[in-house]
């Protein structure tokens, strides 16, 4: 056990050093190619473990990803599909519903609706995610419910990481001693994503929940690393420096590619430093996201990071991620 803990701490330290180096390079700009399905297919093929980012409400990005995934599957690949939008604690219910609806011979739309009903997180625009579930069912791929549920995220925000992760999980994932630079970067992202309007005391608990999500997503996809797995997630989780990748074992990190789909808003080149590979897409037309971050929103800490490239704001008429405490990215 002692040897395991020492090895775990050693590679966590190395991962933290890598995160620092990547963060230092974040200000370096590089050209970001225009998104095409061919470019995305090639990026997905780079490694067996794929962290495929998105801006949650960007319709063009979802169409691009669905087309690229279909081409990937038509070419013979059979990865698991892991979803940020499905809650991990409902994995067993999802499997049962999948088997039962198949046995009952119900239609494909009805099967998808049942999976969303038993495992889907609240607040997502499921019209954007049904095509991925359809592909998984059509090609008989494992469907991985990967994320923390809303209640679990609330518990972390209110009581800390230990409220959700067992001691052995915390040791394995390096959650007992989270580097200060990682916490600081997460808090900065959350503050910027909420247009600088969150109270300072909200940042630490929200960052803790974001870190917990990253760790849970990593745990969920790890069993499929040898087979191949594609995690469908927000750009924030797909980041190489502070996202899901840093909670994977080093040998799996080496077989992981992080892909950012970035809106062409003039900042894509700077953001590209956070990913192994990035593509730019048109900006989704939406109301001013910062206008939705007011004192009422602060009291509830609801909505996705308003000004971020990780998730669009949730709320009436918005097609972003779920409204929860704290916000997903």
C-alpha positions as CSV (number, residue, x, y, z in Angstrom):
1,X,0.0,0.0,0.0
2,X,2.8,2.4,0.9
3,X,4.6,1.7,-2.4
4,X,1.3,2.4,-4.2
5,X,0.8,5.7,-2.4
6,X,4.4,6.8,-3.2
7,X,4.0,6.0,-6.8
8,X,0.7,7.8,-6.9
9,X,2.2,10.9,-5.3
10,X,5.2,10.8,-7.7
11,X,3.1,10.8,-10.8
12,X,0.7,13.4,-9.4
13,X,3.7,15.6,-8.9
14,X,4.8,15.1,-12.4
15,X,1.3,15.8,-13.7
16,X,1.2,19.0,-11.6
17,X,4.6,20.1,-13.2
18,X,3.2,19.4,-16.6
19,X,0.1,21.5,-15.8
20,X,2.3,24.4,-14.8
21,X,4.3,24.1,-18.0
22,X,1.2,24.0,-20.1
23,X,-0.3,26.9,-18.2
24,X,2.8,29.0,-18.8
25,X,2.4,28.4,-22.5
26,X,-1.3,29.3,-22.5
27,X,-0.5,32.8,-23.6
28,X,1.3,31.5,-26.7
29,X,-1.0,31.7,-29.7
30,X,-0.9,29.4,-32.7
31,X,-3.2,29.1,-35.7
32,X,-6.3,27.1,-35.2
33,X,-7.6,25.3,-38.3
34,X,-11.2,25.7,-39.4
35,X,-13.3,22.8,-38.4
36,X,-14.1,20.1,-40.9
37,X,-15.3,16.6,-40.3
38,X,-12.2,15.2,-42.0
39,X,-9.9,17.1,-39.6
40,X,-11.9,15.9,-36.6
41,X,-11.9,12.3,-37.8
42,X,-8.1,12.4,-38.1
43,X,-7.8,14.0,-34.6
44,X,-10.0,11.3,-33.1
45,X,-7.9,8.6,-34.7
46,X,-4.7,9.9,-33.0
47,X,-5.2,8.0,-29.7
48,X,-7.5,5.4,-28.2
49,X,-8.6,7.7,-25.4
50,X,-10.3,10.8,-26.8
51,X,-11.5,13.8,-24.7
52,X,-13.8,15.5,-27.2
53,X,-14.7,19.0,-26.2
54,X,-17.6,21.3,-27.1
55,X,-19.3,24.5,-26.3
56,X,-22.5,22.9,-25.0
57,X,-25.0,24.9,-27.0
58,X,-23.1,25.2,-30.3
59,X,-25.3,23.5,-32.8
60,X,-22.6,23.5,-35.6
61,X,-20.2,21.8,-33.2
62,X,-22.7,19.0,-32.4
63,X,-23.4,18.4,-36.1
64,X,-19.7,18.3,-36.8
65,X,-19.0,15.8,-34.0
66,X,-21.9,13.5,-34.9
67,X,-20.7,13.4,-38.5
68,X,-17.1,12.7,-37.5
69,X,-18.2,10.0,-35.1
70,X,-20.3,8.3,-37.8
71,X,-17.4,8.3,-40.1
72,X,-15.1,6.9,-37.4
73,X,-17.6,4.1,-36.7
74,X,-18.2,3.4,-40.3
75,X,-14.4,2.9,-40.6
76,X,-14.5,0.1,-38.1
77,X,-13.7,1.7,-34.8
78,X,-15.8,0.6,-31.9
79,X,-15.0,2.8,-28.9
80,X,-17.1,3.2,-25.8
81,X,-19.0,6.5,-25.8
82,X,-18.9,8.3,-22.5
83,X,-21.2,11.2,-21.7
84,X,-20.8,14.1,-19.3
85,X,-24.5,14.5,-19.7
86,X,-25.3,11.1,-18.1
87,X,-24.9,10.7,-14.3
88,X,-22.5,7.9,-13.3
89,X,-24.6,6.8,-10.3
90,X,-27.3,5.7,-12.7
91,X,-25.1,3.4,-14.9
92,X,-26.8,0.2,-13.7
93,X,-30.2,1.7,-14.4
94,X,-29.1,2.7,-17.8
95,X,-27.8,-0.8,-18.6
96,X,-31.1,-2.3,-17.4
97,X,-33.2,0.1,-19.5
98,X,-31.0,-0.5,-22.6
99,X,-31.5,-4.3,-22.3
100,X,-35.2,-4.1,-21.5
101,X,-36.1,-1.8,-24.3
102,X,-34.1,-4.0,-26.8
103,X,-36.0,-7.1,-25.5
104,X,-39.3,-5.3,-25.8
105,X,-38.6,-4.2,-29.4
106,X,-39.4,-0.6,-28.9
107,X,-38.5,2.1,-31.5
108,X,-35.1,3.8,-31.5
109,X,-36.5,7.2,-30.4
110,X,-38.3,5.5,-27.5
111,X,-35.1,3.6,-26.5
112,X,-33.2,6.9,-26.4
113,X,-35.9,8.6,-24.4
114,X,-35.8,5.8,-21.9
115,X,-32.0,6.1,-21.4
116,X,-32.2,9.8,-20.9
117,X,-35.1,9.4,-18.5
118,X,-33.1,7.0,-16.2
119,X,-29.6,8.5,-16.4
120,X,-29.8,11.9,-18.0
121,X,-28.6,15.0,-16.0
122,X,-31.1,17.8,-15.7
123,X,-31.1,20.9,-17.9
124,X,-29.3,19.6,-20.9
125,X,-30.7,20.3,-24.4
126,X,-31.2,16.6,-25.3
127,X,-32.0,17.4,-28.9
128,X,-28.3,18.0,-29.3
129,X,-27.2,14.7,-27.7
130,X,-29.8,12.2,-29.0
131,X,-27.7,11.7,-32.2
132,X,-24.8,10.4,-30.2
133,X,-27.0,7.9,-28.3
134,X,-28.5,6.8,-31.6
135,X,-25.0,6.0,-32.9
136,X,-24.1,4.1,-29.7
137,X,-27.2,2.0,-30.0
138,X,-26.9,1.5,-33.8
139,X,-23.3,0.3,-33.5
140,X,-23.9,-1.5,-30.1
141,X,-21.2,0.6,-28.3
142,X,-20.9,0.7,-24.5
143,X,-22.6,3.8,-23.2
144,X,-20.8,5.3,-20.2
145,X,-22.7,7.5,-17.7
146,X,-19.7,9.4,-16.6
147,X,-20.5,12.5,-14.6
148,X,-21.2,13.4,-11.0
149,X,-24.9,13.9,-10.4
150,X,-26.3,17.3,-9.3
151,X,-26.6,16.1,-5.6
152,X,-23.1,14.8,-5.6
153,X,-21.7,18.1,-7.0
154,X,-23.7,19.9,-4.3
155,X,-22.2,17.7,-1.6
156,X,-18.7,18.5,-2.8
157,X,-19.3,22.2,-3.0
158,X,-20.8,22.2,0.5
159,X,-18.6,19.6,2.3
160,X,-15.5,19.0,0.2
161,X,-14.1,16.2,-1.9
162,X,-14.2,13.6,0.9
163,X,-18.0,13.8,0.9
164,X,-18.1,11.9,-2.4
165,X,-14.8,10.1,-2.9
166,X,-13.7,7.2,-0.6
167,X,-10.2,7.4,0.9
168,X,-8.8,4.9,-1.6
169,X,-10.3,6.9,-4.5
170,X,-8.8,10.1,-3.2
171,X,-5.4,8.5,-2.9
172,X,-5.5,7.0,-6.4
173,X,-6.7,10.2,-8.0
174,X,-4.5,12.5,-6.1
175,X,-7.4,14.3,-4.5
176,X,-6.0,14.4,-1.0
177,X,-3.5,17.1,-2.0
178,X,-4.7,19.1,-4.9
179,X,-1.9,21.4,-6.1
180,X,-2.6,25.1,-5.3
181,X,-1.9,26.1,-8.9
182,X,-4.7,23.7,-10.1
183,X,-7.1,25.2,-7.6
184,X,-6.1,28.7,-8.6
185,X,-6.5,28.0,-12.3
186,X,-9.9,26.5,-11.8
187,X,-11.1,29.4,-9.7
188,X,-9.8,31.8,-12.3
189,X,-11.7,30.0,-15.0
190,X,-14.9,30.0,-13.0
191,X,-14.6,33.7,-12.1
192,X,-13.9,34.6,-15.8
193,X,-16.6,32.3,-17.0
194,X,-19.1,34.1,-14.8
195,X,-18.0,37.5,-16.0
196,X,-16.3,38.4,-12.7
197,X,-19.6,38.7,-10.9
198,X,-19.4,35.8,-8.5
199,X,-18.6,36.5,-4.8
200,X,-15.1,35.5,-3.9
201,X,-16.3,33.0,-1.3
202,X,-18.1,31.0,-4.0
203,X,-15.0,30.3,-6.1
204,X,-13.3,27.7,-3.9
205,X,-16.4,25.4,-3.4
206,X,-17.2,25.7,-7.1
207,X,-13.7,24.9,-8.1
208,X,-13.8,21.8,-5.8
209,X,-16.9,20.5,-7.6
210,X,-15.3,21.1,-10.9
211,X,-12.2,19.2,-9.9
212,X,-14.5,16.4,-8.6
213,X,-16.2,16.2,-11.9
214,X,-12.9,15.9,-13.7
215,X,-11.8,13.1,-11.4
216,X,-15.1,11.3,-11.8
217,X,-15.1,11.6,-15.6
218,X,-11.6,10.1,-15.5
219,X,-12.6,7.2,-13.3
220,X,-15.6,6.5,-15.6
221,X,-13.6,6.2,-18.8
222,X,-10.5,4.4,-17.4
223,X,-12.0,0.9,-17.7
224,X,-12.4,1.4,-21.5
225,X,-8.9,2.8,-22.2
226,X,-7.7,-0.4,-23.8
227,X,-10.8,-0.8,-25.9
228,X,-10.9,2.9,-26.8
229,X,-13.3,5.5,-25.5
230,X,-14.5,8.9,-26.6
231,X,-15.7,11.2,-23.8
232,X,-18.2,13.8,-25.0
233,X,-17.8,16.7,-22.7
234,X,-17.3,20.5,-22.4
235,X,-14.1,22.1,-23.4
236,X,-13.2,22.7,-19.7
237,X,-13.1,19.0,-18.9
238,X,-11.3,18.3,-22.2
239,X,-8.4,20.6,-21.3
240,X,-5.1,18.8,-21.0
241,X,-3.7,21.0,-18.2
242,X,-6.5,21.1,-15.6
243,X,-9.2,18.7,-16.9
244,X,-9.9,15.0,-17.0
245,X,-6.5,14.0,-18.4
246,X,-4.6,14.9,-15.3
247,X,-6.6,12.4,-13.2
248,X,-5.7,9.5,-15.5
249,X,-2.7,7.2,-14.8
250,X,0.4,8.4,-16.7
251,X,0.4,5.4,-19.1
252,X,-3.2,6.3,-20.1
253,X,-2.4,10.0,-20.4
254,X,0.2,9.0,-23.0
255,X,-2.6,7.4,-25.0
256,X,-5.0,10.3,-24.7
257,X,-5.7,13.1,-27.0
258,X,-7.6,16.2,-25.9
259,X,-9.6,18.0,-28.6
260,X,-11.0,21.5,-28.2
261,X,-13.8,22.8,-30.4
262,X,-13.4,26.5,-30.0
263,X,-15.7,29.3,-31.2
264,X,-14.1,31.7,-33.6
265,X,-14.4,34.7,-31.3
266,X,-10.9,36.1,-31.6
267,X,-9.7,34.1,-28.6
268,X,-9.5,30.7,-30.1
269,X,-5.7,30.8,-30.8
270,X,-4.9,31.6,-27.2
271,X,-7.3,28.8,-25.9
272,X,-5.7,26.3,-28.2
273,X,-2.7,26.0,-25.9
274,X,-4.9,24.0,-23.5
275,X,-5.5,21.1,-25.9
276,X,-3.5,18.7,-28.0
277,X,-5.6,19.6,-31.0
278,X,-8.1,22.3,-31.7
279,X,-10.5,23.3,-34.4
280,X,-12.5,26.5,-34.7
281,X,-16.2,26.8,-35.5
282,X,-18.6,29.7,-36.0
283,X,-19.8,31.4,-32.9
284,X,-23.3,30.3,-31.8
285,X,-25.7,33.2,-31.8
286,X,-27.0,33.7,-28.3
287,X,-28.0,36.5,-26.0
288,X,-25.2,38.3,-24.1
289,X,-24.3,35.6,-21.6
290,X,-23.0,38.1,-19.0
291,X,-26.4,39.8,-18.9
292,X,-27.8,36.7,-17.3
293,X,-25.4,36.8,-14.4
294,X,-27.0,39.0,-11.8
295,X,-27.5,39.1,-8.1
296,X,-30.4,36.6,-8.3
297,X,-28.1,34.2,-10.2
298,X,-25.4,34.7,-7.7
299,X,-27.6,33.8,-4.8
300,X,-28.4,30.5,-6.5
301,X,-25.0,30.0,-8.2
302,X,-27.0,28.6,-11.1
303,X,-26.3,28.5,-14.8
304,X,-23.2,27.5,-16.7
305,X,-20.1,29.8,-16.9
306,X,-21.6,32.8,-18.7
307,X,-18.6,34.1,-20.6
308,X,-16.7,30.9,-21.1
309,X,-15.9,28.7,-24.1
310,X,-16.6,25.7,-21.9
311,X,-20.4,25.9,-21.6
312,X,-23.1,28.3,-22.6
313,X,-25.4,29.7,-20.0
314,X,-28.4,27.7,-18.9
315,X,-31.7,29.2,-18.4
316,X,-35.0,29.9,-20.2
317,X,-34.5,29.6,-24.0
318,X,-30.8,28.7,-23.6
319,X,-29.3,25.5,-25.0
320,X,-26.5,25.2,-22.5
321,X,-25.6,22.8,-19.8
322,X,-27.6,22.1,-16.7
323,X,-28.3,24.7,-14.1
324,X,-26.7,23.4,-10.9
325,X,-24.3,24.3,-8.1
326,X,-21.7,24.9,-9.2
327,X,-21.9,25.4,-12.9
328,X,-20.6,22.8,-15.4
329,X,-18.0,23.6,-18.0
